[in-house]
Amino acid sequence: MDLTSETVVEGVPEGLACVAERINGRLHSLFETESERWRGVDPELAVPYEALTRIVEAGGKRLRPAFCFFAYVGAGGNPDDTIVVDAGAALELLHAFAIIHDDIMDGSELRRGAKSVHRNFTDWHGEEHFKREARRFGEGVAILIGDLAFVYADSLLESAPPETRSIYTELRLEVNVGQYLDLIGTARGKPTVDLAERICVYKSGKYTVERPLHIGASLAHANARVLDQLSAFGIPLGEAFQLRDDMLGAFGDPAVIGKPVGEDLREGKPTTLVALTLERIAGHELELFLNLFNRAEHDEADLATMLGLIEASGARAMVESHIDQLVSRSLEALEGADLEAEPKRHLAELAIFVANRSL
């Protein structure tokens, strides 16, 4: 496989753009075939397949498939083998499942610059003057569309070796465990740094970096030593990825990230940014922050006050510094990994990209 692409997006590593092209082609083919098949059963079934196609093709950097691909090639896998493309497409569909369900749990209105799936179907219910409750219809349809993505992800890995399937099962468990910790942490309303870091690792870090690396390497029949080396690279990088995500959610540009900034604060999410702030403020400031953080609704002034307290506490600077430390540790581990040189270079570029991205 030639690791070049005519559609490289500015600022995106060339290797990532090339992998994304192959994954996009595989997903498009899958959606086309399955949509046609089920439309033949009932024309109504075109609607959920169109919605799944939209959410998957509307954006997404294809990071998980890229980590999977370069670990696979780095461990000696054939870059032209379709098995790694199927695995990457499976990871992307699992991500679609996760974000569709996550948006329902969080009540998010936007995703990737457009209406979230449940919001879109809730609005459609009203436009069509359907019977019963619009919200329950919208959320119910979105849950099913997320489940479709989950089932197709599984189907794409049916031919994978048992060791790969075992890693994939662990990945799915970790995502669910991390999501529960996120929900309970939000409900309790006063996150600690320890809890925030655990959520960071299990809800996002492992499933974005470490497990895709393991899946790719296992497809190439890598030994336990290589898997351990990939963990040493992937775990700190996965944490850095989520910390950057938290920073963008608080201080990013909504036009770039495709959703409103401050959503984590509005929803009371137990992020490291918030946990560090709570550790570093006291008295009236602590009382004010917790009062705003745990409100059911917020206006722009509330958000500005919380962001100001985060900045003044030094939490933002601490997170930036921690991201740098995590990436340095990750790259140092990668340097000593038993992988081919060229894929290792692409993994290093991915690491720098995910930790410093603006979207």
Long-range contacts (C-beta under 8 A, 24 or more apart in sequence): 1-79, 1-80, 3-79, 3-342, 3-346, 11-353, 11-358, 12-61, 12-353, 13-346, 13-349, 13-350, 13-353, 14-349, 15-66, 15-70, 15-346, 15-349, 15-350, 16-61, 16-62, 16-63, 16-66, 16-346, 16-349, 16-350, 16-353, 19-62, 19-65, 19-66, 19-69, 19-70, 19-88, 20-61, 20-62, 20-65, 20-66, 22-85, 22-88, 23-62, 23-65, 23-85, 23-88, 23-89, 23-92, 24-57, 24-62, 26-85, 26-86, 26-88, 26-89, 27-56, 27-57, 27-89, 27-92, 27-93, 28-57, 30-89, 30-152, 30-156, 31-56, 34-152, 48-141, 48-144, 48-145, 48-148, 49-148, 51-117, 51-120, 51-121, 51-141, 51-145, 52-96, 52-145, 52-148, 52-149, 54-114, 55-96, 55-99, 55-100, 55-111, 55-112, 55-117, 55-145, 56-92, 56-93, 56-96, 56-149, 58-111, 58-112, 58-113, 58-114, 59-112, 59-113, 59-258, 60-92, 60-95, 60-112, 61-357, 62-88, 62-92, 63-208, 63-209, 63-241, 63-350, 63-354, 64-88, 64-91, 64-92, 64-95, 64-207, 64-208, 64-212, 65-89, 65-91, 65-92, 65-212, 66-346, 66-350, 67-208, 67-209, 67-212, 67-213, 67-216, 67-234, 67-347, 67-350, 68-212, 68-213, 68-215, 68-216, 69-216, 70-216, 70-343, 70-344, 70-346, 70-347, 70-350, 71-212, 71-213, 71-214, 71-215, 71-216, 71-217, 71-220, 71-222, 71-230, 71-339, 71-343, 71-347, 72-216, 72-217, 72-219, 72-220, 73-216, 73-220, 73-340, 73-342, 73-343, 74-216, 74-217, 74-337, 74-339, 74-340, 74-343, 74-344, 74-347, 75-216, 75-217, 75-220, 75-221, 75-222, 75-226, 75-339, 75-340, 76-220, 76-222, 76-340, 77-216, 77-219, 77-220, 83-159, 83-160, 83-219, 84-216, 84-219, 86-156, 86-157, 86-159, 87-156, 87-157, 87-160, 87-164, 87-215, 87-216, 87-219, 89-156, 90-152, 90-153, 90-154, 90-156, 90-157, 90-168, 91-153, 91-212, 91-215, 93-149, 93-150, 93-152, 93-153, 93-156, 94-149, 94-150, 94-153, 94-171, 94-172, 94-175, 94-207, 96-146, 96-149, 97-146, 97-147, 97-149, 97-150, 97-153, 98-146, 98-175, 98-179, 98-207, 100-142, 100-143, 100-145, 100-146, 100-149, 101-142, 101-143, 101-146, 101-179, 102-179, 103-142, 104-139, 104-142, 104-143, 104-146, 105-179, 105-183, 106-263, 106-267, 107-267, 108-259, 108-263, 109-260, 110-258, 110-259, 110-260, 111-258, 111-259, 112-258, 112-259, 113-258, 113-259, 114-258, 116-142, 117-141, 117-142, 117-145, 117-146, 118-142, 160-215, 160-219, 161-218, 161-219, 161-221, 163-218, 163-221, 164-215, 164-218, 164-219, 167-211, 167-214, 167-215, 167-218, 168-211, 168-215, 170-211, 171-206, 171-207, 171-211, 171-215, 174-202, 174-206, 174-207, 174-211, 175-202, 175-203, 175-207, 177-202, 178-202, 178-203, 178-204, 178-206, 178-207, 179-203, 182-269, 182-270, 185-269, 185-270, 186-267, 186-268, 186-269, 186-270, 188-270, 189-268, 189-290, 189-293, 189-294, 190-278, 190-290, 191-270, 191-271, 191-274, 191-275, 191-278, 192-275, 193-272, 193-275, 193-276, 193-279, 195-270, 195-275, 196-270, 196-271, 196-272, 196-274, 196-275, 197-239, 197-272, 199-270, 200-239, 200-242, 200-243, 200-246, 200-271, 200-272, 201-235, 201-238, 201-239, 201-242, 203-242, 204-238, 204-241, 204-242, 204-245, 205-235, 205-237, 205-238, 205-239, 205-241, 205-242, 206-234, 206-235, 206-238, 207-238, 208-238, 208-241, 208-242, 208-354, 209-234, 209-235, 209-237, 209-238, 209-241, 209-354, 210-234, 210-235, 210-238, 225-338, 226-337, 226-338, 226-339, 229-333, 229-336, 229-337, 229-338, 229-339, 230-337, 232-330, 232-333, 232-337, 233-330, 233-331, 233-333, 233-334, 233-337, 233-347, 233-351, 234-330, 236-326, 236-327, 236-329, 236-330, 236-333, 237-326, 237-327, 237-330, 237-351, 237-354, 237-355, 239-326, 240-322, 240-323, 240-326, 240-327, 240-330, 240-354, 240-355, 241-354, 241-355, 243-272, 243-273, 243-319, 243-322, 243-323, 243-326, 244-323, 244-354, 244-355, 244-356, 244-357, 246-271, 246-272, 246-273, 246-319, 247-273, 247-316, 247-319, 247-320, 247-323, 248-357, 248-358, 248-359, 250-307, 250-310, 250-316, 251-307, 251-316, 252-358, 252-359, 253-358, 256-358, 256-359, 257-359, 258-359, 262-298, 262-303, 262-306, 262-307, 265-293, 265-298, 265-303, 265-306, 265-307, 266-298, 266-303, 268-293, 268-294, 272-319, 272-322, 273-310, 273-315, 273-316, 273-319, 274-310, 274-315, 276-313, 276-315, 276-318, 276-319, 277-309, 277-310, 277-313, 277-315, 280-313, 280-314, 280-315, 281-309, 281-313, 285-309, 323-355, 324-355, 326-355, 327-351, 327-352, 327-355
